[in-house]
Amino acid sequence: METALIAKEGKISEKMRVLQLVTFTLGEEEYAVDILKVQEINRMKEITKVPNAPYYVEGVINLRGKVIPVVSLRKFFGLPEEEDRTKQKIMIMDIQGTTIGLIVDTVSEVLRISSDIVEPPPSMTYSVNSEFIWGIAKLEDRLIILLDMDRLISKEESQSMLGITEKAAIEE
């Protein structure tokens, strides 16, 4: 994320961060992640199931010769499955040093916002399962939930996904 100097009355008065985010939807809610985590966005493709994978891991895909684990964010968040998967996208991301695909309903836009419009999530929304929400961006007409991808999937989980991809590569 870049830092921009804000000029006030002709003087440089303070530092304010400009956040560059990729926004996406799951159901009616809008989420965003740091653009630097996103490697690419792909249309939904055939996913190969892997036995004994965690419930939220849909399986693996072959992306230009590399086997990538794919996680359903709907399952991860405990949301019902989307009936029409034709509009869904797979966001290829770097999480904890592991390349992982995340299935989202739609990818909306690349957004640049000032860090001063971001508030921490309300304390009543905190739980062990939501520590990956690092803020809520308040835009004029909408709220966007900001996710910390390195907290969403722990180092241990990303390492176990490497094992899933290695296992799938051997089986192919």
C-alpha positions as CSV (number, residue, x, y, z in Angstrom):
1,M,0.0,0.0,0.0
2,E,1.4,3.4,-0.9
3,T,1.7,6.5,1.3
4,A,0.6,9.8,0.0
5,L,1.5,13.2,1.5
6,I,-1.6,15.3,2.0
7,A,-1.1,19.1,1.6
8,K,-3.1,21.3,3.8
9,E,-3.1,25.1,3.2
10,G,0.0,24.7,1.0
11,K,2.0,22.8,3.7
12,I,2.6,19.1,4.0
13,S,0.8,18.4,7.3
14,E,0.4,14.7,7.7
15,K,0.8,11.3,6.2
16,M,-2.3,9.4,5.0
17,R,-2.3,6.0,3.4
18,V,-4.1,5.3,0.2
19,L,-5.4,1.8,0.1
20,Q,-5.7,-0.1,-3.2
21,L,-8.3,-2.8,-2.9
22,V,-10.0,-5.4,-5.1
23,T,-13.7,-5.6,-4.2
24,F,-15.8,-8.7,-4.5
25,T,-19.2,-10.0,-3.4
26,L,-20.5,-13.0,-1.5
27,G,-24.3,-12.9,-1.6
28,E,-25.4,-9.3,-0.8
29,E,-22.2,-8.3,1.1
30,E,-19.2,-6.6,-0.4
31,Y,-15.6,-7.4,0.7
32,A,-12.2,-6.1,-0.3
33,V,-8.6,-7.4,-0.1
34,D,-5.3,-5.6,-0.7
35,I,-4.6,-5.5,-4.4
36,L,-1.0,-6.7,-3.8
37,K,-2.3,-10.1,-2.6
38,V,-4.2,-10.7,-5.9
39,Q,-2.2,-12.3,-8.7
40,E,-5.0,-12.7,-11.2
41,I,-8.8,-13.3,-11.6
42,N,-10.1,-16.2,-13.6
43,R,-13.5,-17.5,-14.7
44,M,-14.9,-20.5,-12.9
45,K,-13.3,-23.7,-14.3
46,E,-13.4,-27.4,-13.6
47,I,-12.2,-28.2,-10.1
48,T,-10.7,-31.6,-9.3
49,K,-11.9,-32.8,-5.9
50,V,-9.2,-34.0,-3.4
51,P,-10.2,-36.7,-0.9
52,N,-10.0,-35.7,2.8
53,A,-9.5,-32.0,2.2
54,P,-11.0,-29.6,4.7
55,Y,-14.7,-28.8,4.0
56,Y,-14.0,-25.4,2.5
57,V,-11.4,-26.6,0.0
58,E,-13.3,-27.3,-3.2
59,G,-10.3,-29.1,-4.7
60,V,-7.5,-28.1,-7.1
61,I,-7.1,-26.5,-10.5
62,N,-4.4,-26.7,-13.1
63,L,-3.3,-23.2,-13.8
64,R,-0.6,-23.1,-16.6
65,G,0.9,-26.3,-15.3
66,K,0.8,-25.5,-11.6
67,V,-1.6,-27.2,-9.3
68,I,-3.5,-24.6,-7.1
69,P,-5.8,-25.4,-4.2
70,V,-9.2,-23.7,-4.4
71,V,-11.2,-22.5,-1.4
72,S,-14.9,-21.6,-1.4
73,L,-15.2,-18.4,0.6
74,R,-18.9,-19.1,0.9
75,K,-18.2,-22.4,2.7
76,F,-15.4,-20.8,4.8
77,F,-17.8,-18.1,6.0
78,G,-20.7,-20.6,6.6
79,L,-22.8,-19.2,3.8
80,P,-25.1,-21.4,1.6
81,E,-23.8,-22.5,-1.7
82,E,-24.6,-20.4,-4.8
83,E,-26.9,-22.3,-7.2
84,D,-25.7,-20.5,-10.3
85,R,-21.9,-20.8,-10.4
86,T,-21.5,-19.4,-13.9
87,K,-20.8,-15.8,-12.7
88,Q,-18.4,-16.9,-9.9
89,K,-14.7,-16.1,-10.2
90,I,-11.6,-17.6,-8.9
91,M,-9.2,-15.0,-7.4
92,I,-5.7,-16.3,-7.4
93,M,-3.9,-14.9,-4.4
94,D,-0.7,-15.2,-2.4
95,I,-1.6,-16.1,1.1
96,Q,1.1,-16.8,3.6
97,G,3.5,-17.5,0.7
98,T,1.2,-20.0,-0.9
99,T,-0.7,-19.5,-4.1
100,I,-4.4,-20.2,-3.4
101,G,-7.6,-19.8,-5.5
102,L,-10.6,-18.2,-3.7
103,I,-14.1,-18.7,-5.2
104,V,-16.1,-15.5,-4.9
105,D,-19.6,-14.6,-6.4
106,T,-18.4,-11.6,-8.5
107,V,-15.4,-9.4,-8.7
108,S,-16.5,-5.8,-8.7
109,E,-13.7,-3.2,-9.1
110,V,-10.3,-2.0,-8.1
111,L,-10.9,0.7,-5.6
112,R,-8.5,3.4,-4.2
113,I,-9.6,4.8,-0.8
114,S,-8.1,6.9,1.9
115,S,-7.3,5.0,5.1
116,D,-9.2,7.7,7.1
117,I,-12.5,6.3,6.0
118,V,-11.7,2.9,7.5
119,E,-13.0,2.0,10.9
120,P,-12.3,-1.1,13.0
121,P,-15.1,-3.6,13.0
122,P,-17.6,-3.1,15.9
123,S,-16.5,-5.0,18.9
124,M,-19.6,-7.1,19.0
125,T,-18.7,-8.6,15.6
126,Y,-15.3,-9.9,16.9
127,S,-15.0,-13.6,17.5
128,V,-12.3,-16.2,17.0
129,N,-13.7,-16.8,13.5
130,S,-13.7,-13.1,12.4
131,E,-10.2,-11.9,13.4
132,F,-9.4,-11.7,9.7
133,I,-11.8,-8.7,9.4
134,W,-9.4,-5.7,9.9
135,G,-11.8,-2.9,9.0
136,I,-15.0,-1.5,7.5
137,A,-14.6,1.1,4.8
138,K,-17.4,3.7,4.9
139,L,-18.2,5.0,1.4
140,E,-21.1,7.3,0.7
141,D,-23.5,4.7,-0.4
142,R,-22.1,1.4,0.9
143,L,-20.0,-0.4,3.5
144,I,-17.1,-2.7,2.5
145,I,-15.7,-5.4,4.8
146,L,-11.9,-5.4,4.6
147,L,-10.2,-8.8,4.9
148,D,-6.7,-9.6,6.0
149,M,-5.9,-12.6,3.9
150,D,-2.9,-13.6,5.9
151,R,-5.2,-14.0,8.9
152,L,-8.1,-15.6,6.9
153,I,-6.0,-18.7,6.2
154,S,-3.4,-19.4,8.8
155,K,0.2,-20.4,8.0
156,E,-0.6,-23.9,9.1
157,E,-3.6,-24.1,6.8
158,S,-1.7,-22.7,3.8
159,Q,1.0,-25.3,4.4
160,S,-1.5,-28.1,4.6
161,M,-2.9,-26.8,1.2
162,L,0.6,-27.2,-0.2
163,G,0.3,-30.9,0.9
164,I,-3.0,-31.1,-0.9
165,T,-1.6,-29.8,-4.1
166,E,1.5,-32.1,-3.9
167,K,-0.9,-35.0,-3.3
168,A,-3.1,-34.0,-6.3
169,A,0.0,-33.5,-8.5
170,I,1.2,-37.1,-7.7
171,E,-2.2,-38.5,-8.5
172,E,-2.3,-36.9,-12.0
